[in-house]
Amino acid sequence: MASISTKIIPRIKAVRAYATQGEKGDQGYMADCHDVEDEHWINGFPTPVANPMSGHPQYAATRKSWGINALGTLVVEVEADDGTVGVGITIGGEPGCFIVERHLSRFIEGQDPRNIELMWDQMFRSTLNYGRKGLPLQAISAVDLALWDLLGKLRGEPVYALLGGKTKDRLPVYCTTARPDIAKEFGFVGSKIPCPYGPSAGNEGLKKNAEFVKGWREKVGPDFPLMLDCYMALTVPYAISLARELEPFNIKWMEEFLPPDDYDGYAAVRQALQGSKLLLTTGEHEYTRYGYRQLIANRCVDILQPDITWLGGMTEARRIVAMASAYDIMVIPHGSSVYSYHLQYAFSNCPLAEFINLSPKADKIIPYFGDLFTDEPLPKDGFIDLPDRPGFGVTLRKDQLVRPYPRSDEESKRQADRNRNAPTPTQAKMPF
């Protein structure tokens, strides 16, 4: 019998974390879609964008005024012994770089890159005392995505193939934008617009919101799908009132209308709107399977919207998709570009992708991650067709990146040696 050759998988040699430096390019926001010029539609120019700080007059004019872009980009490279490099990105900037270099790297260097579940578990458990949500999970996400990218490159396969292969030949895309009329011309299958006013604007603001939506409905016609993004800005009574005001305008869904931890509030709004055709969605600022378990168990919304670069990376995202499928809940990720596209190719309950139009006037199709990659796939005629490339299939540009907390090669080697020689985790014969 002929012997079966087994490919030798190299160990992980080094982990490196980068933030942005110096002058940014024309599309220099990179991983942080809010790190844009002042006169940009997503910053609230010229139309306001409701947000959690809308009730504070000194910070109500633009979102950058209260620091939505304060942390900026975090890029992680994971390099194998043979020189192959995987890349993952998120927001988190220099604070995220510190977490990756000074904490998370110890669980990665020297590891077998196939042991992604093990590494994720170690990173998550080791950050419980200061993590669970927010910045530490964003840092874990970037490392995790870099590992998936590395493993795909080492095996010569796209990440969606590692996840189980294609469930669709191409992916329909809707556009988040200030100009749904232009999105319709570009061929997008639907469009999402930002809600201009929150509860602090009172009844007058509520009327303006309804007029705003009505105006766009008239411009795009009765059948083009329109959605409304409320970005954590509303209250339970206001969300119910706004939803009822929107009924005549055939809005597909109302998104993230409460702060992310108000699970009871989301459930109350859904209960109050039973019988309405309006779908309710959230999840952009939720983290890990534990947060999504709350949303699912409480039947808070109709659609979940995790950001793959924030919630815990691909490893955690596939768990959430699996949980959602048991309840017939669709998963339509927030942004995430190529990272969400691979997830959505691989799972049948991920039917639709979001493309956030980051041109200042929403009149051009430009890369979601700006100058960060040289070959980020872009939607055409309302669809994404992923190329058959190893890993996530994108090429990093490093000329605008700096490594703020570099460790010596010797330090990386010491960490790697510890993991190479570490015993394999074992379970007790009877763990209960």
N, C-alpha and C positions, 0 to 999 in steps of 0.2 A: 504494500500500500504506500502510495506516495505521501511524503510528509507534507503537512500544511505549514507554510511559512507564516510566521507571525511578525508583523511590523513592530519594530522597537519604537516606543513612544518616548521621546526625550523628557526629562524632568524640567521643572520650571527653574530658571536660573536667577531671574531678577524681576522685581516690581518697581515701576517708576511712576510718579504722579506729577502732573503738570498743570499750571494755571496760565492765563494769558498775560502778555507783557506788552508794554509800549503802545504805539499807535495801532489801531485796528484797521483792517481792510474795509473795502466798501460794504462788505457783508460780515462785519467783524464780531457779531454777537455770539457766534459759535454755538456752544451748548445752551446758552441762556437766551431764549427767544425774546426776553424783555430788555436785554442790554442793547437798546437801539438809540438812535438819535432822538432828541426831544420832540421834534415835529413828526411823529410817527403815529399812525392810527392806533396801534396796540398800546401806546402810552397815553391815549386819551386825547389825541389831537386830530381834527378839531372837535370831534364828538366825544363827550365824556364816556368813560368806561366804569361802570359800577364795580366796587371792590370792597374788601373789609374795612378800608380806611376812609370810605366816602363820607362818613359822619364826622370827620375831623376837618374843619374848613381849611386849615393850613396845609393839608396833604391831599385835598380832594381834587385839585386841578389835574395832576398827572400821577401815574403810578410810580414813575421813577422818583418822584419827590419824597416818597416814604421808603424807598430803598428796595423795591422789588428786584432790582438787579444788583444788589449789594455784594453778593458772593461771586457771581460770574462762573466761568467755565472750569470744570475739572476733567482732565484727560488722564486715563490710566493705561500704561503699557505693561504687558506681561510677556517676558521673553523666555523662550525655552533654550535648552543647552545647545540646540542646533542653530540658533539665531532667529528662528521663527518668532514673530511678534504679534500678539493679539491686542486689540485696542477697544476700550470701553469709555464712554463719556457720560457726564451728568452735570448738574450745577454743584457748586460747593467751593470753588476757588481755592485759595490758599488754606483756609481751615480744613477743607476736605483733603487737600494734599497731605497735611500733617497727619490726619487720621490714617490715611492709606500707608504712608511711608513709615510712620512710627508705631503703628499698631497692627493694621491688617496684614502687612507684608509678611509677618512672622508665620502666618498660616498658609502662605502661598509659595514662598520660595523653597525649593527643594521638593515640592509635591509633584505627584503624578497628575498631569492636567486633566485626566479623565475623572478624577475624584472631585467633581464639582459639587456634588451634594455634601460631601464631607467638609469641604472648604467653606461652603456657605453656612453650614451649621456652626462651624467653629467661629466664623466672623460674627454671626448673629449673637451667639451665646456670649461671646467675649465682650460685646458692646452693650449688653442688657442694662448695665448700671448707668450708662449715659445715653443709650440709644433708643431703639424700638421704633422710632419715627424720625422724620426730618433728616438733618445733615448726615448722621452716621449711616442711615439706610441708603442715602444717595451715594455715599462713598462705597458701601458694599455693592451697590448696583453697578457702579463703574468697574469695579474689580471683577464682578461676576460676568458682565458683558465682555470684558477683555478675555476672560477664560473661555467663554463660548466661541469667541472669534478665533482664539488660538487653537482650540480643539478642532474647529472646522478647517482651519488651514493645515493642521498636521494630518488630518484625515482626507484632505482634498475635497471636502463637501461643504455646501452651504449650510448655515445654521438650521434653516427650515428642514433640511434633510435629516439632521441630527435629531430634530424634534419629532420626526415621524413622516416627513415628506409632505407633498402638496395636497391640499384639499380643494384648491382652485387654481386655474391657469393664470389668472390675473386678478387684481384686487381693485374693486371700485373705491373711489375716493370722493369725500366731500371736502369743502373748503371753508375754513374759518377765516373771516375777512370783514373788512369794512365796506366791501363792494360786492354784494351777491349778484348784481347784474353782470359784472365782469366775470365772476366765477361761472355763471351760467354760460356765457359766451365761450369760456375756456373748455367747457364740456364736463365740468364737475357734476356729480350726481345729486348734489344738494349743497346747501351753504348754511353756515352758522354765523350769527352776528352777535356782538356784545350788547348786553343790556346797559343803557346809559345811566340810569338813576336808581338809587337805593331808597330805603325807607326814610332817610334823613331829608329827602327832597319832598316828602309829604304827598298829599293827594295830587298836587300839581305835577310832581315827578311821575306818579303812577299814570296820569293821563298822557304825559309826554312819552313814556315808554310805549303805551298802546299806540300812540300816533306814529312813533318811530317804526314799530313793527308793521303797522298798517301801510305806511308809505313804501316799505320794501316789498310787502306782499303785492301791492299794486304794480310796482316796477318789474317784478320777476314773473308775474302771472299767477294764476290760481293753483297750478299743479306742481311748480318747482319746490322741492322740499326745503323748508326754512326751519332753523333751530335757533334757540336763544341761550346764550351763555351768561350766567348771572354771577359767576366768580366769587362765591362765598359771601355775597353782599346783603342777602335778604334775611328776613325773619319768617317764622311760620305763618303768622296772619298775613303778612305782605305777600309771601309766595302764593298763598291760596287766592288772594285777591287778584294778583297779577295774572295767574293762570286763567282765572275766569274772564278777565279782561281780554285775554288773547284768544279765547275760543272762536271768535268769528274769523280769525286770520289763518286758520289751518296750520298751526305751528306743530312741527313733528315732535320736538322735545324741548324741555326746559332743564337746563344743566346747572349743577353745582350751586344751588340757590341758597344753601345754608352753610355755616362753618362745618368742616369735615367731621368733627366729633359729635355733632348733634344727631345721633342715630334716631333717637325718639322723635325729634322734629321731622326728619325725613319720612319716618313711618306715618306721622300724623298728617303731613301734607298729602301723602299718597292715599291715605284713608279718606281724607276730605274730598279728594278729586276722583273717587271711584266712579266709573261710568264715563269719565272724560276720555277723549281720544288722545289727549296730550300725554306723551311719555315723559317720565322723570328719570334723570340720570345724575350720576356723581362718581367720584373715585379718583379724580386727578390728583388730589392731595391726600389720598389714603396710602397706607403703608402696610405691607406684609399680609399674609393670609389671615392673621388674627383680626385686622381691621375689616377686611373684606368679608370675613365670616359674620361679623356684626351686621354689615349691610345686607348680606344674603339672608341670614336667619331672621332678621326683623322685617324682611321684605320691604326694604326702604325705597328701592328704585326699580325701574324696568331694565336699565342698561348700566353696566359698570364701565368705567373709563380710566383704568390705571395708566400711569406714565411708566413705560418700561425702564426708563433711565433713572427713575426715582424710587419705585416701590420696593426694590430688592433685586432688580435685574431679571434676566430670563428665567432663572431657576425658580424664583418665587412667582413670576407671572404665569408660568405654565400650571402651577398648583391652583392659582386663582381661576384660571380658565376652566380647569377640571371641576372645581367646586361649582362654578356658575352653570356649567353644562347640566349638572344634576337637577337644577331648578329651571332649566330652559331660559336662562338669562343670557342675553347677548353681551359680549365684551367688545367694546369699540375703543381702543386705547387713545389716550391724549397724546397728540404730537408724536414724538419719539422717532419719527422718520424710519430709517432702515431697520432699526431695532424692533419696532412694532410690526413692520411689514413681514419680517421673517416669522414672527409669532402668528400673525394672521394668516399667512400662507398655510401654516401647519394645523390650524384648528378650525373646525367647521362652524363653531359658534362665535367666530370673529369675522363677521360678514363685510365690514366696511372700515376704511381707514380715514384718518383725519390728516389733512394738509393745512397747516397754518401759513397763510400768505404773509410773508414778512417783508415784502416790498413796502416802502413807506406809505404809498398811496394805494396799495393793494391792487396794482394794475399790471404786475409782472409775476411770472413764476420763477422764483429764485430758491436756492437750497435752504432747507430749514436750518441746517447747521452752518450756514454762512460759508466762510472760507476754510472751515475745519477739514473738509475732505475735498479731494480733487474730482471725485466721481460719484457724488451722492445721487441716487436715482430720483428722478422727478416725475410727477404725474403727467401723462399726456392724454388728452381727450377724456379725462375723468377716470383714468386707470393707472395703476402701477404694474409694470412688468419687471420683476426682479431678474437680473442677470444670473446665470448659473456660475457663480464664483465662490471659491472657498471662503468660509467664515461669513462675515456680514457683507463681504464684497466691496468694501470701500477702502480708500487709501488716505492715510492721515498726512496733513501738512503740519510740520512742526516749527516753521519759521517764526510764528508768533507766540510760541509757548516757552515757558521757563519752568524749571524744576526748583521750587523754593526750598525744599527740605531734603536735599540729596543725601543719601547714605553712601559710604565707601563700598567699593567692590568687596572688600574684606568682610564688612558687616553683612552684606547680602550672602556671601559665601558661608559665613558662620551659621546664619539662619537656615540656609539651604541644607547644610550638612546635618543640622539637628533634625530636620524633617526627613532627610534621606535615611537616617538611621533610626527614626522613631518607630516604635512597635505599631503594627496594624491594630486599629480599634477592634475590640472583641466584645461580644455580649456574654453575660453569664449564662450558664447552661439552663437555668430556670430564673428568668429575670423578674419573677413575681411569686 
